[in-house]
């Protein structure tokens, strides 16, 4: 096999591997985004739960000063949807 044939064979094997590793890294980053890991007990604001809404939006429940806020989060925009006292649920 010539040097050029060997080069193309390596390219056909390694290129999908590198693409798969990049895809896997991005998937892991989205799944375990910073701020979603335990250790938020000493903060004034605590993220309780997040639910994805399609590809661009999320619903988030945040605790702040004895209240729970339901927030709609999308690219460049955060809106308060609802608010409740923590003692009422």
Contact map, one row per residue, 1 for C-alpha under 8 A:
11101100000000000000000000000000000000000000000000000000000000000000000000000000000000000
11111100000000000000000000000000000000000000000000000000000000000000000000000000000000000
11111110000000000000000000000000000000000000000000000000000000000000000000000000000000000
01111111000000000000000000000000000000000000000000000000000000000000000000000000000000000
11111111100000000000000000000000000000000000000000000000000000000000000000000000000000000
11111111110000000000000000000000000000000000000000000000000000000000000000000000000000000
00111111111000000000000000000000000000000000000000000000000000000000000000000000000000000
00011111111100000000000000000000000000000000000000000000000000000000000000000000000000000
00001111111110000000000000000000000000000000000000000000000000000000000000000000000000000
00000111111111000000000000000000000000000000000000000000000000000000000000000000000000000
00000011111111100000000000000000000000000000000000000000000000000000000000000000000000000
00000001111111110000000000000000000000000000000000000000000000000000000000000000000000000
00000000111111111000000000000000000000000000000000000000000000000000000000000000000000000
00000000011111111100000000000000000000000000000000000000000000000000000000000000000000000
00000000001111111110000000000000000000000000000000000000000000000000000000000000000000000
00000000000111111111000000000000000000000000000000000000000000000000000000000000000000000
00000000000011111111100000000000000000000000000000000000000000000000000000000000000000000
00000000000001111111110000000000000000000000000000000000000000000000000000000000000000000
00000000000000111111111000000000000000000000000000000000000000000000000000000000000000000
00000000000000011111111100000000000000000000000000000000000000000000000000000000000000000
00000000000000001111111110000000000000000000000000000000000000000000000000000000000000000
00000000000000000111111111000000000000000000000000000000000000000000000000000000000000000
00000000000000000011111111100000000000000000000000000000000000000000000000000000000000000
00000000000000000001111111110000000000000000000000000000000000000000000000000000000000000
00000000000000000000111111111000000000000000000000000000000000000000000000000000000000000
00000000000000000000011111111100000000000000000000000000000000000000000000000000000000000
00000000000000000000001111111110000000000000000000000000000000000000000000000000000000000
00000000000000000000000111111111000000000000000000000000000000000000000000000000000000000
00000000000000000000000011111111100000000000000000000000000000000000000000000000000000000
00000000000000000000000001111111100000000000000000000000000000000000000000000000000000000
00000000000000000000000000111111100000000000000000000000000000000000000000000000000000000
00000000000000000000000000011111110110000000000000000000000000000000000000000000000000000
00000000000000000000000000001111111110000000000000000000000000000000000000000000000000000
00000000000000000000000000000001111110000000000000000000000000000000000000000000000000000
00000000000000000000000000000000111110000000001000000000000000000000000000000000000000000
00000000000000000000000000000001111111000000001000000000000000000000000000000000000000000
00000000000000000000000000000001111111110000000000000000000000000000000000000000000000000
00000000000000000000000000000000000111110000000000000000000000000000000000000000000000000
00000000000000000000000000000000000011111100000000000000000000000000000000000000000000000
00000000000000000000000000000000000011111110011000000000000000000000000000000000000000000
00000000000000000000000000000000000000111110010000000000000000000000000000000000000000000
00000000000000000000000000000000000000111111000000000000000000000000000000000000000000000
00000000000000000000000000000000000000011111110000000000000000000000000000000000000000000
00000000000000000000000000000000000000000111110000000000000000011000000000000000000000000
00000000000000000000000000000000000000000011111000000000000001111000000000000000000000000
00000000000000000000000000000000000000011011111100000000000001110000000000000000000000000
00000000000000000000000000000000001100010000111111000000000111100000000000000000000000000
00000000000000000000000000000000000000000000011111000000000111100000000000000000000000000
00000000000000000000000000000000000000000000001111100000000111000000000000000000000000000
00000000000000000000000000000000000000000000001111110000011110000000000000000000000000000
00000000000000000000000000000000000000000000000011111000011100000000000000000000000000000
00000000000000000000000000000000000000000000000001111110111000000000000000000000000000000
00000000000000000000000000000000000000000000000000111111111000000000000000000000000000000
00000000000000000000000000000000000000000000000000011111110000000000000000000000000000000
00000000000000000000000000000000000000000000000000011111100000000000000000000000000000000
00000000000000000000000000000000000000000000000000001111110000000000000001100000000000000
00000000000000000000000000000000000000000000000000011111111000000000000111100000000000000
00000000000000000000000000000000000000000000000001111101111100000000000111000000000000000
00000000000000000000000000000000000000000000000001111000111110000000011110000000000000000
00000000000000000000000000000000000000000000001111100000011111000000111110000000000000000
00000000000000000000000000000000000000000000001111000000001111100001111000000000000000000
00000000000000000000000000000000000000000000111110000000000111110001111000000000000000000
00000000000000000000000000000000000000000000111100000000000011111111100000000000000000000
00000000000000000000000000000000000000000001110000000000000001111111100000000000000000000
00000000000000000000000000000000000000000001100000000000000000111110000000000000000000000
00000000000000000000000000000000000000000000000000000000000000111111000000000000000011000
00000000000000000000000000000000000000000000000000000000000000111111100000000000001111000
00000000000000000000000000000000000000000000000000000000000011110111110000000000001111000
00000000000000000000000000000000000000000000000000000000000111110011111000000001111100000
00000000000000000000000000000000000000000000000000000000001111000001111100000001111000000
00000000000000000000000000000000000000000000000000000000001111000000111110000111110000000
00000000000000000000000000000000000000000000000000000000111100000000011111000111100000000
00000000000000000000000000000000000000000000000000000000111100000000001111101110000000000
00000000000000000000000000000000000000000000000000000001110000000000000111111100000000000
00000000000000000000000000000000000000000000000000000001100000000000000011111000000000000
00000000000000000000000000000000000000000000000000000000000000000000000001111100000000000
00000000000000000000000000000000000000000000000000000000000000000000000011111110000000000
00000000000000000000000000000000000000000000000000000000000000000000001111011111000000000
00000000000000000000000000000000000000000000000000000000000000000000001110001111100000000
00000000000000000000000000000000000000000000000000000000000000000000111100000111111000000
00000000000000000000000000000000000000000000000000000000000000000000111100000011111000000
00000000000000000000000000000000000000000000000000000000000000000000111000000001111100000
00000000000000000000000000000000000000000000000000000000000000000011110000000001111110000
00000000000000000000000000000000000000000000000000000000000000000011100000000000011111011
00000000000000000000000000000000000000000000000000000000000000000111000000000000001111111
00000000000000000000000000000000000000000000000000000000000000000111000000000000000111111
00000000000000000000000000000000000000000000000000000000000000000000000000000000000011111
00000000000000000000000000000000000000000000000000000000000000000000000000000000000111111
00000000000000000000000000000000000000000000000000000000000000000000000000000000000111111
